[in-house]
Amino acid sequence: RMLGLAASRPGQVAMLLLSASASGSWTAGTGVGPAIGIGRHASRPAMAPRIGCPLPQPRVQPASMCDAVGSVAPLEQPGRWSSGLGIRNRLRLLRRSWVIWSCCVLQAWRVFVLRRKYADRRESPEAVEARRVLAAGLRDTLIRLGPTFIKVGQLLSTRVDVLPPEVIGELSRLQNEVPGFPGKRAKQLVKRELGKPVEELFASFDDAPLAAASLAQVHRARLHSGDEVVVKVQRENLRQLFDVDLFNIRLVASLADRLDPQTEALASNWRGVAETSGDVLYREIDFRIEQHAATEFRANFAKDKTIKVPAMYPELCTSRLLTMEYCPGKKITDTEALQREGFDADHLAKTLTTSYLEQICRHGFFHCDPHPGNLAVDDGFPGGRLIYYDFGMMERVEVEVKRGFVDLIFSIYQNMPREACDALETMGVLRKGVDRFSIERIARNMLGSFQSTLASADNKWENEMTPEEKRESRRNRRAQLGQDLFATQAERPFLFPPKFTFVFRAFSTIDGIGKTLTGPRYDLSRISQPYLRELADLRDGSALKSAALELGRRVGWRPQDVAQLVTQPRAVAGVAQTVRKLEEGDLKLRVRTLEVERMIERVELRQRFIGAGVASALLLHISLGATLHRLAARVVQVIAARVAWECWNAWLALKKLTVQQLRFENEDTVYDTM
């Protein structure tokens, strides 16, 4: 039906698409979603903010929150086109998709231009400032697109592994600077969810929200019992909006996986990030999940007097409404207020660090978003008590992953590279079945460097080195491990589970908060060392048992050592059989030569480049001939363009391979300027 409409009325369809792109801005102040010019209450398009300007202030309020998002029809399945939709709903979906894709194409073009412009000086001050301005424009675009994309922007701000710090900084502003919706509408939503007027449920209810976020906003209230509470009210029709937006986000992520350059030794997984983001979004709009998460999180720290977690009121909670204990406090990054109240900054920094390590290593249930807006301090403990807020983004660490992490910490401190690689496999970070010879050599070098740094106070950690010392350290490492590093990056043996992005983002945020509290003397790794050492000592349940097993490992009295002694004659017989086969010529050896692999890879890329270039030129020449029909010529030209694109990719891969070979041969490259 859509194709028939487009064929019979192409002018009307074109005008609809153009009007959608013109009116696809997010109505500032609603904080709800795109007002794309459909329906009775569609708002007038808001002017797009200039790149890098402050976030828009509330300006226009529609008659209701439903009116702002109601233009997006619900789908039968999340993120999928439904076959039962009528023409009007299909047009709404098409117009929303047009707005999303036009914004994506525009941002992708800006990124492409910036990369081309600063290809040879990616870390120069001009390039950093250009990326910051571009990130500010992306942030403003996400605000215009609505709650789904604001939340995706917040999740992207956790991708410290793929996004530079200046981009992370701009996207992190989405955590706090989101417009709210009217308090009158919030009261109506409370009545709809709980079935009673606000006056019957609460002795008082503030119209002005304490805070507003992409998915909800919080109002202070007081129960008739006298308890001070806060009420978290969800924005309307979020699921319908997510259904449409996440469908397009998955398509964008699939395209990014094809076009985004791979990080060395690490395969990018934008599709996985999109799927994880979708799962997180759908979980976040079910407040029952957040209620249970907050209850479990509170129970985990019930005996810790330095941590405060708000209590929930289950009788006043629904899937779209939360009522919890009001826990006021000073913002953890407000250093002036903390000093005025007499709180101990060193104590707070240590409490924050160890509490997060406790979540990951012991509880296996951690807060994914410990940014300053979700942390506060009160006087419930000498020196200050830490308060956690907002439990919509919580994740679990599987038992095997947690065990692997503890084994990794133990092997790092005990300088056991093979066991460290085993632990990485258990955690799902290292692919199973890859050639581990080079990886273990690299691990042995890294652990040796770590042990030497621990052994002497004169040795520096890499984050304490000057840029010149860093470059010299990397050159020395490449001189020792160049061949292994090249083999590793070619195979890409490492994975980056999307769940780990939350952990790395959290530690990055905690590091920033710690430096805000105590200045340059804050060192996350040094504060973590006593805790991690204790964790390693207790890996087997008790320090005594771990010490006994370690003694057995050193003297060879472990069960596996005894088993090896018993089976030694059988092993010797196996070696003798292997030698016999070698003498008889029945044994085949598999030898890996890195130089030959480099040569073959280069030859393959050259063949792709030359073959695709010649084929593209021939097809273009054929399409320009006078014997072909015009339609056939256009088809041939499209095929020629596709082959030319393959030629371009082969040339880029060949160029990248050349730079990497120079780098691992310890020649000066662009990497040494970073």
N, C-alpha and C positions, 0 to 999 in steps of 0.2 A: 504493500500500500504506500509506503514511503517513496519507493522508486517511481510508482505510478504518479504520485503527487508531484514529485520533482520533475517528471517528464512533461506532465500536462501544464504545470504552473511554475516554471523555473524562476520567473521573476518574483513571485510571491515568496518562494522558499529562500531566494537570495536576500530579499529584504528582511525576512525574519532572522536570518543568520546575522546580517549586518546590524540589525537592531539589538540582537542579543549581545554582540561584541561591544556595542556602544553603551549598553545599559548593564553590563555585567559587573559593575562595581559593588562593593559591599557597603551597605548603608551604615555610615558611621553612627555609633551610638546604640544600634540595636544589638551588636555583638552576636548576631544570630546566623546570618547567611546571606547569600547573594540575592539582591532584589533585581531580577532580570527582566523586568518590564512585562510580567504576565499576571493576569488576574485583576480583580477590582482594586486592590490596595497596593499595586506595584508602585514603589517609590521612584522618584526621579533620580537619574544617575548622579552619583557623587563624583566630584572632580578627583582625579587620581592625584595623590600627594606626590610632590617632587621627591626624587631619589635623595635619601639621606635626611629628609626633613623629619621633625617630630611626628609622633603618631597622631592620627586624626582624633579630634575631640568630639564628644556627642553633639550631633547637629540636627538630625531628623529622627523622629520616632514614628513607626507605623502604628496603625490602630491596635495591632496585637503582634506578638512574636510569630504567631502562626502565619500572619499575612506576609511576613518577610521570607519565610522558608516554604510556605505552602505552595509555591510555584513548582516545587520539585515533587513529582509523583512518587509514591512508594513503589518498590519493586518486589516481586515475589521472592527473590533470593538476593542476599546481599551482593552487590557488585556485579549483577548480571542483568542483561536485557531480558525482559519478560515478553513472552510471545502473546500475552493476553492484554497488552496495553493498546489503547486507542491511538488515533492519529494525533490528537491534541497532546496526550502524554508523551508520545514519541517525539513530537516537536519540542516539548519542554526539555526532554533528555538531550535531544540534539543540540538545542541552543546552549544548555549548560555545558555540554561537552565542547562546543565551539569556543566558549569563553575560556575553559580550562586549557584547551590545546593552543589557542592563540597566545595565552600567557606563557605556556611552556616553550613554545617555539621562539617567542621573543627573548625569554631569559636564556635559552640555549644559544641563540645567536650572539647575545652579549658575552656569554662565557667563551664562545669560540673566538670572538674578536679579541677579547682580553688575553686569552692564551697565546694567540698568534702574535700579539703586540709585545708581550713580555716573555716570549719563549726562552730567550737567552739570559734573562735577569729576573727570575721568578721571585727572588727574595729581596729585590731592591725596594727602597722606601716608596718609590712611585708605584710599583706593582702591588705592594701591600695596601696602599691607599686606594688604588683602583679596585682591588678586591673588596675592600670595606665599603666603598660606594656602591658597588654592584650588589653586595649582600644587603645593604640598606634598601635598595630597590626591590630585591627579592622579598624582603620582609614586608614592605608596603604592599607588594602584589599579593602575598599570602593573606594579609589582612583584608584586602578587597575581595578575595575569593571566599572568605568565610571561615566558620569554625573548623571544618575538616582540615583545611590547609594551614590554619593557625596551629592546630595540633600536630600536623605533619612537620611544620617548621620547628615546633618545640622538640619533636623527636629527632629531626635532623641536627638540632643543636647538640645532641648527644653523640654524633658521629665524629668524635675527635680523631678517629683513625683515617678519615677520608676528607675532612674539611679543615682548612687552615684556621688558626686562632681568630683572625679578624672576622671571618665569616661566622664562626661560632659565637663571637661576642655580639654581633648584630642580631642573629637569630635568637639568642638568649633573652633579648629584650621582649620577646613575645611571651615570656613567662609571667610578666607582671603588668604590662601596658596594654590591656585589652579593655575596650569600653563595655559597660554594663547595660542592663535593661531596667525599666522603671520598677520601683518598689511596689506599686499598685498591682502590676502584673504578677510580681512574685507572690503576693498574698493570694491572688486568684489561683495560682498554681498550687500553693500550699493547701488551699481549700479543696481543690480538685483531687489531690493525692490522698489527703487524710480524711476527707468527707465531712469536715466541720469548718466553720469560720475561724479565722486566725484568733479572734477575740476569745473564743471558747478554749482554744488550745494553749494560748500564751497570755501571760499577764501583760506583756509588752512585746512589740515587734518593730524594729527600726526599719523605716522605709529606705534609707540610704544604705547601700551594701558596704560591708567592711572591705571586700575585695571582689574583683570580677576576673574570671578566666574564660578560656575559649569555650568550655562546655558547661559552666555553671557559675553562679555567684553566691556569696555568703552574706547572710544577714544576722545581726546580733538580736537575741530575744531573751526573755525571762519567763520561766514556767510559773504556774500558780503556786508551786511548792517553794518558790524563791530561788531555784537553781538558775544560774546564768548559763545560757547555751548559745550556740550558733547554728543556724539553719542553712544548709547548702541546697540551693534550688537549681535544678537542671534546666537548661534552655530547651525550647520545644523543637519537636520534629527533627532531632539530630539523626536518628536512624535513617530516615528517608533521604536526608542529605548525604549521609555517609555512603549509602548504597550507590548513588550516582557517582560521587566523587572518587571513591576507592576503585571503582571499575576503571576510571581513567588513570588513576595513579598507578595501578598495576601495569597498564599499557605503557605509561611513561617509564616506569622502572624497567620493563623488559627492553625498551629501546635503549635506556641508559646502559644496561648490561652489555649491549652490543657495541655501543659507541665509546663508553668510558674506558680510558687506558687502564690496563691491569697494573696493580701495584706489584713491585718485585716480590716474588716468592709468595704472593698472597692474591688469591682470586677474589675479585670484587663480586658482590652479591646484592645488587640493588633490588632485585626481585624479592630476595629474602627480607630485605629491610622493609619493603612495601607490605609484604605479608605480615611481618611482625607488627608494623604500624597499624594495619587493619585490625589485627587481633587485639592489640592494646586499646584501640579506639572503641571497639564494640564492648570490651570488658569495662572500660571506664564509664560508659553510659548506663551500666547496670550498677546502681549504688548499693544493691545488696552485697555485691562482691566486695566493694570498698568497705562496707560495714563489717563483714566477716574478717577482712584483711586487717582492719584497725584493731579488732578484738584480739586476733592472734598476735599481732605485733605488740600490743599492750601486755599480753600474757608473757611474751618472750622477755620483756624487760621489767616484769613485775617486781623482781628482787633488786633491781638496779636503781639506787636512789639518785643517780645523776641523770636519769632519763625520765621524761614525762611524756605520756601518750594520752590524748583525750579519750574519755570514756564515751561510749555510744548509748543512745536511748532507743532501743529496738522498737518500742511501741510507737515511736514517732519517725520511723524510717520506712521508706518504700524504695522501689527500684529507681525512682526519680527524685527522691528527697532524703536528706540525711539530717539528723539532729544529734549534736554531740556537745560534750562539755566545753564551756568557754575557758580557754587557757591563754590568758594574755601574757605577753612577754615582749622584751626588747628584741628587735631584729638583730640577728647574729653578726651582721656586717656594720651595724651602727656603733662604731668604736667609741664615739664620744659619749653616747648614752650608756654604754657598758662601763666605761671608766667612771662616769658620774655615779653609777649605782654601786661601784666598788667590786665589780666582777673580775675574776682572774682570767686574763686572756690566754695564758699558757694552759691553764686547767681546761678551759673550753676547747681549745684546739686539740688537746690530747683526748678529751672525752669524745669529741666528734669523730676523730680518727679511729679510736679503739671500738667505739660503738658500731661503726660501719664494718670493721673487720669482724666483729662479733656476729653481725647479721649474716655475712657471707660464709664465714668459716665454721661457725657453730650452729646457728639457727637454720641456715640454708634458705632464708626467707628475708629478702632485702628490699629496701626503699629504692626505687629506680630514679627518683628525681629529688635529691637532697639539695636543691638550690636555695639561696638565702631567703626566698619568699616562703619556703616550707620549714624554716628553722627559726627558733626564737630562744630566748634565755629568760628565766625567772630566778627568784631567790630561794627556791625550794631546797637548795643544797649549798653548803659553804663554797664560795667561789663561783657559783652559778650552776643552774640545772638546765639541761638541754631539752627543748620541746620539739617534737616532730609533728608536722601537719600533713594533710593531704595524702591519703593512702590509695588513690585511684590507680597509681602505677606501681605495682608490686610484682616481683618475680621470685621464682623458686630456683634454687640450685639443686639439681638432681644429686642423689646420694653418691653415684659414681663420679660425677664431676667434682663434688666437694672432696671426696676421697682422693681423687687425682690431684686436686689443688694442694691438699695437705702433703701428699707425697712429693709434689713438685717443690714446695717450700723446704721439705726435709732434704731432698736431694741437692738443692741449691746450697744449703748451709753445710752439707756433708761432702760437697764437691763430687757428686756421682752423676756424670753426664748421661750414661746409658739409662739410669733410672729416671732421670729428668725427662728424657725423650719418651720413656714408657708412660710417665705421668701425663705428658702432653697428648699422647694417643688416647689415654683414658678420658681426658677432658674434651676430646673431640677437636683439638686445635691442630694436631698433626695427623695427616692422612695415614690410614693404615695401608701397608703394602708398599710404601715408597722405599727407595734406596736410602737407608739411614746412615750410610758410611760418612757422607759429607756432613750430614746434620749433626752426628755425634762429634765429629771433629770440631765443628763450630761451637757446639755446646761445651766441649772440653776447654776451648779457648776462652769462652765467655765466663765460665765458672772459675777458671784460673784467675782471670782478671778480677772477678768479684772477690775471691778469697784474698788476693794480694791487697786489694783496697781495704778490706776489713782488717788485715793484719797490721797495717801501718797507718798512722794518722797523717803521714806526709803524702800519701797517695790521695788523689782527688776522684770524686765521683764525676761522671761525665757532665752532669748539670752544674758542677762547680768549675768546669774548665772554661777558659777563654775560647773564642771562636778559632783562634790559631791552634790552640792545644787540641781542640776537638778534631780539626782537620788532620793534624799530625797523628792523632790516635787512630783515626779511621784509615789513614794511609798505611800505618804500621800493621793494622789488622788485615787489610787487603793484601799486603805483602806476604803475610803468613797463610792466608786462607783464600786467596783469589780464586783458585780453581774450584774449591768447594762452594764458595759463594755463587759462582757462575752456575754450577750444576744445580744448586738449590733454587735459584731464581728461575731457571729454565723449567724445572718440574712443577713449580708452585705447590710445594707439599703442605703448606699451611692453610688452614681454614680459619675463618673468623665468624663464629656463631653469632647471629644477630643479638642474642641475649647478652653477650659479653659487652656489647656497645654500651649498655646501661651501666655496667660495672666501671668501665673505663671513663665514661662521662662523669659518673659519681665521684670517682677518685680525683679527676681533674677539677671538679667543682670544689671538693673538699680541700684540695691543695690551694686553690685560690682563696677560699675562706680562711684557711690557716695563715696564709701570708697576709691577709687583711688584718687578722687579729694580732699576730705577733711580729709581723715584718719579715725581713730576710732570714731570721734565725729559725723560722719554721722549716722543717725538713720532714716530709711525709715518710720517706724511707727510714730515717733514723728513729722516728717515733714508732714506726711499725715493727722495727727489729725485735724489741723485747717480746712483743705479743707473738710475732711469728716464730721466734725461737721457742717460746712456751708452747705454741701450737704444734711445732715439730716434735717437741719432747713428749707431748701427750697424744701423738698420732695413734698409739696403740692402746689408749685408754688410761694410762698412767705413766708418770715420768720414770718410775722404777722399771716397769715392763719395757719401755722404749730403751732405757739404758742397758738392760740385760740383753735385749735383741741386738743392740749396736755392738756390745762386747762380743756376742756370739758371731756377728758378722766379721769383726776384726780378727778373731782367733780361729774362725772357720768351724764353729760349733753349731751353726744354724741347721735346722732340719734339712734344708736343701743341700747343705754341704755334706751332711752325713749320707744323704741319698746319693750324692755324686760319688762319694767314696765307695759305697756299696756297688754301684753300677759301673765302676771304673774298668773292670775287666771286659765288660761288654763294649764299652766305648773304645778300648784299645783294639778289640777284635774288629770293630767297624773301621777304625783307621787303617788297620792292616789290609782289610778288604779293599778299601779305597786305593791304597798304594799298589795293590796287585792289579786293579783295573787300570791304573795309570801306566804300569809297566807293560800291560798287554795292549794298550792303545784303545781301550773301551771307554775311557773317561773323556768327556767333553767339557772343556772349560769355557766359561762365559766371561769375557774380559770387556770392561768398559773403558773406552779411551775418550777423554773429554775433548781433546784436540780434534779428533775425527768427528765427534758430535757437533762441534762448532762449525766445522767445515761443511758437513752435510746440511745443517740448518741454514747456513748462508747460501749454499747452492740451491736449496729448495726455494728460498725467498727470491733469489734472482730469477729462477725459472718462472715462478708465479708472476713476478714483475714484468719480465720480458714477454711471456706468453700472453698475459692479460693486455699488455700494451699493444702488441701486434694484433691480437684479435679485435680489440676495440677500434683500432685504426682501419682494419679491413671492413668491419661492419659499417663504420661510418662512411667509408668510400662506397660500399655497395648501396647504402641508403641514398646517396647523392646521385646515383645513376639514373638515367632517363627511362630505363625500362621498368622500373618499379612503380606500382600504383602508390598514390599519396598515403593511403592508410597503411599499406605494407611498409613504406619507407619510415613512417612514424614508429611503427612497431620495432623495426630494425634499429632505429636510433635509440629507442628506450633500452633495448638489449645492449647496445654499444655503451650507453651511459652506465648500465649496471656493471659491465665488464671493466669499464674505466675506473669505477669505484673500487673494484677488486684490485686493480693495478695500483691505485693510490694507497690502499691499505697495505699492500705488499711493500711499497716503497717506505712507508712509515715504519713498518716492522723491521725492515732492513736497516734503516737509520737508527732505530732504537737499539738493535742488536750491536751495531758498530760502537755506539756510545757505551753500552754495557761492557763490551769486550775491552775497550780502552780503560774503563773504570777499574775492572777487576785485574787488568794488567798494570794497575797503579799509575796510569797516565792521568794528567790533569783534564778534567771534564767539567761540565756545568754542575755536577753533583758536589764538587769540592767548593763551590761558592755558597752552598746552602748552610 
